Amino acid sequence: MLRSLIILLIFLNLNSPALTAIVSPNTKTNDLLNVEAIPVKDPNAIKPVAEAKGILLMDVDTGIVMFEKNLDQRLPMASLTKIMTAVIILDSHSLDEVVTVEDNFNNMGELGVRMWLQQYEKITVGDLLIGLLVPSAGDAAIALATYHSGSVKDFINEMNEKAKILNLRNTHFTNPIGLDENEHYSSAYDLAILTKYALRNKDFRRIVRIQNATVTSVSGVIEHKLEGTDELLNSYLDIRGVKTGTTDAAGQSLISLARNSNGKEVIVVLLNSPDRFQESKEIIDWGFRNFKW
């Protein structure tokens, strides 16, 4: 009954305060029509307390916003950037394509974390994506960007074009890594929408659940041991990855995908949190306790 009422209100384009409190602006009508259940909040639920500057808890199936704080505020996003880098690659390439590393990263400046790619090394797109998303390797981001677009500059242009296509109104990229720069920013809401899009890809879902891995060059001569940074993969909750990020300007940032005992999934985005893993757990736990599908 409630599901039917919400769908009717959307079709009538009514500006109901009750509706706008739970349905995000980018929610597609088809998202609501194609699911069996929507999250309904316990009327007695008390808001969670969290100190992160930007927060969003979203139902994956419908895009319904279950909790938010400063959802549209433009903030540094650190390595959460690499979700967009991965999206562009996954939308255009197969995992078994072989990339020749053109750059000598030993002579490059700031890249953040590295997987220590060697110049002229041949390595697959799939293994570079593991390096990109598991340890958050900046050299993997540059190698993929150059392979895809021919130059990092052209790749950044494509990142911003993709942001427009996905209607990410408070997002702008100046690098594929997540380095702190004045015009490099996003919002909790935009990052949730980007993540929801990325999760449609089964390879993205698989890679962001990896905790540790060892990948090699195509020849097998060069080995890269990769260690993940997502501490929630070992928590009591059913956390299915997605991405961590930390810089001086962004602070501790995190996007998590969690699933409850009924198979319902939520995305939680935290930007600039004093304790990202603990706050993420608390918000996810609050969402599963106070919403029914």
Secondary structure as GFF3:
##gff-version 3
##sequence-region A 1 293
A	DSSP	alpha_helix	2	12	.	.	.	ID=ss1
A	DSSP	alpha_helix	17	20	.	.	.	ID=ss2
A	DSSP	alpha_helix	29	33	.	.	.	ID=ss3
A	DSSP	beta_strand	40	41	.	.	.	ID=ss4
A	DSSP	beta_strand	54	59	.	.	.	ID=ss5
A	DSSP	beta_strand	65	69	.	.	.	ID=ss6
A	DSSP	three_ten_helix	78	81	.	.	.	ID=ss7
A	DSSP	alpha_helix	82	92	.	.	.	ID=ss8
A	DSSP	beta_strand	98	100	.	.	.	ID=ss9
A	DSSP	three_ten_helix	105	107	.	.	.	ID=ss10
A	DSSP	beta_strand	122	124	.	.	.	ID=ss11
A	DSSP	alpha_helix	125	133	.	.	.	ID=ss12
A	DSSP	alpha_helix	138	149	.	.	.	ID=ss13
A	DSSP	alpha_helix	152	165	.	.	.	ID=ss14
A	DSSP	alpha_helix	188	198	.	.	.	ID=ss15
A	DSSP	alpha_helix	202	207	.	.	.	ID=ss16
A	DSSP	beta_strand	212	216	.	.	.	ID=ss17
A	DSSP	beta_strand	223	227	.	.	.	ID=ss18
A	DSSP	three_ten_helix	231	234	.	.	.	ID=ss19
A	DSSP	beta_strand	238	247	.	.	.	ID=ss20
A	DSSP	beta_strand	251	259	.	.	.	ID=ss21
A	DSSP	beta_strand	265	273	.	.	.	ID=ss22
A	DSSP	alpha_helix	276	290	.	.	.	ID=ss23
A	DSSP	beta_strand	291	292	.	.	.	ID=ss24
###
